[in-house]
Amino acid sequence: MTEFERTLVQSFNTYFEEKDIKGIAHRLKQHRFTPQFLDVLVDSLDPDYYMGIECKSISVDKGAKALYFTQHFTTDKKGIHQIDRISDYLIRSGRTGFLAIELRMGVGKAREAYIIPWDVLRDRFHEDGRTKFTVDEIQDFCRMERKANKYVIDPEGWKKGSRIIS
């Protein structure tokens, strides 16, 4: 589990405790030859908090200019792309999906995290000729604010605050 995923899980669980909401965020243990559907699962009877989050990190300080669908996502032995596998899982499970992207800005600089609704990612992936989200495009989506080493959890804001980029 990456630091980003761990912090996101802790942020959700702290949020649930502070708001007295029945819910839990967790990360399933990953085994070497067993596929993992999503990085973070959030379970709650409240449909606003029944979600799955895939996490990606890119090093802007090392020259990364975009999140690429070929470089940052996998294709399995059957040729099925990770975006399609996760989309299928989200449909079957009824979860709301998100892609959380951490932009690493370099030593001594704060990391930034943004959240993209999964349907926006899926639609972009299936558009002809669209192979990525640039860093500028990512930064147009809802930023996940950090306070006291935790992310501010706001699923409604994530849905409403995101801008679809054409």
N, C-alpha and C positions, 0 to 999 in steps of 0.2 A: 504494500500500500504506500502510495506516495504521500509526502507531507500535505500536498494540496487536498487529496482525498480524505486523509485523516482529519484535517482541519474542517473540511466541509461536513463530515459526519458529526464531529464534536459540536459544530455550530448548530446543526439541526437539533441534536439532542439537548443542548442547552436551551435553545429556543422553546422546544416542547415543554421542558421543565419550567421555565420562567413563565410561560403563557398558560400553563396547566392544560396542555393539549395532549390527548392520548395519541402518541405516535412515537416511532423510533426510526432512526437512520442507522444503517449498517452496511458493512462491506462483507460479501461472502468470501470465504477463504478460497484463494485461487490455487488450483492444482495444475501441475505441469501440462497434462494432456487433456484437461477438461476445460471446455470453453466457458468463459465468464460472460454473461449477457451484458451487464452494465457494471460500472465501477461503484456506484452508490445506489442503494435501494432505500426508499423511504416508505414506511408502512404506517397507515393510519386509516381509521374508518371514515375520517373526514376526506372527501374526494380531492380537496385542494392540496392535501399532503400525501396523496398516494402517487408516488412518482419514481422515475428512474433517471439517473444522471450519469452520463458518460463524461469523464474528465480527460482533458488534453492539456499539455503544457508545451509552449514553444519559447525558444530563447531568442528574443528580439535583440538582445545585446550581442549575440553571435551571428547576427545577420539574417535571421528568419524574417521573411516579409509576409508570410501567409501560412495558413493552416491548409495543407493540401490533402485532398481525398485519397490520393495514392500513397503518399509518404506517411501520413499520420494515422491512417486507418489500415486495418488488415483485410486480407482476403483469405478465406479458409480453403481447405483441400478440394472442396467441391466448386470453388470459384465464386462463392457467395461473399459479397463485400460486407464489411462490418456494419456499415450504415443500414443495409437491407436486413441483416440479422437482427440488429437492435430494433429497427422499425417493426419487424414481425413480432418480436417479443413484446413490445409496447402495445401493439394492437391486441395480441392474445391475452395479455395480463390486464389490460384496461388502465395501465399507468399513463400518466402524463410524462412525456420525456423532455429532457433538456440536455444540451451540451454545455458544460462549464469549461471555459478556456482560461488558463493562467498564462499571462504574458510575463516572462522573466526578463527584467530590464537591466540586469547586471549587478555586480557587487556594489553594495551600499545604496542601491536604489530599491524602492518598494515595488513589489510585484503587483500586478493588476489582474483582476479576474472579471470575466464577463460571462453572461448566460444567454444562450440562444435557444429558443423553443425548438424542439426536435423536428416539428413539421417544417419549419423554415429550412433547417439543415437538409432534411430529406428532399424537399422540393428543389433546393439548389443543386444537390447531388444528381438529380434526375434531369436537370435542364441540360440541353445540348451545349457542349463547349464550356460548361462551368466546372472548374476543377478545384476551386479553392475559395476561401474567405481571406481577403487581405487583412493585415493588422488594422488598417484604417477602418475597414468594414466591421471587423470584430468590435472595435471601440465605439461604433455607432449603436451597439446593443446595450442592454441594461448592465451597468457595472455593479458588481457585487462589492459593496462597501465593507471595509474591515474596521472593527472596533475591538480593542483589547484582544488582539490575536484571534478573533473569530469573525466569520462573515455574517453580515446582517441577512437574515432569512426573510424573504418577502416574495413568495410564489405569485401572489396577485400582481405585484409590481413587475415581476419577471415577465408575466404574460402581457401586461398592458404596456410596460415600458420598452418593449422590444420593437424595433423598427425593421420592417421587411425591406431588404435591399434588393433592387432589381438590377 
